[in-house]
Amino acid sequence: MPFVVTLDEAQKGVKFPTKEDAIEAMWELYKDKMSRADFEKMIEAHIKEV
């Protein structure tokens, strides 16, 4: 099942085939802004299986 990452109130997001794909793709956008540990906490709060 695909996974969606939503980072806004509109609940619109990007679909990824796997949770790992979602995490790695989003990490590329955030790696210069926060630590990997902080990123993983944030992304877990915003990822869901659809």
Secondary structure, DSSP 8 states (H G I E B T S, - for coil): --EEEE-STT--EEEESSHHHHHHHHHHHHTTTS-HHHHHHHHHHSEEE-
